[in-house]
Amino acid sequence: RLPKTWTTYKIHYRYRQTVYHITITRVAADSTGTSPLTLDGQELSGTTFPLVDDRLEHAVELRIR
């Protein structure tokens, strides 16, 4: 749950030797968009993303209403 006064927050999650920079952002209820979840700029279907230990840094964005 995201407090009503927050519009965004970030989590830096380490999976073995790989870091995921996860940004969760609240969007307007009437906003349009294709996918609420992206991994390294690529849209994903659903609300989960794969964790891969490739020793790289990844950017995840999740948009919620």
C-alpha positions, 0 to 999 in steps of 0.5 A: 500500500502506498500512503495517500500523500506519497506519489512515488518511492524507490526500492533498491533490491539485491538478488544475489549479485544483481541489483534491481532499482525499483520505482513505484509511482502513483498515476491518476485514475484516469491516466492511460497507458499500455503496461503498468510494469517495465523492466529496463524500458521494456513493457511486461505483461502482468505485475511480476518480473523475472529475477536474473543473477546476471551481475548487472543493474536493472531498472524496474518501473511499476505504475499504480492507481 
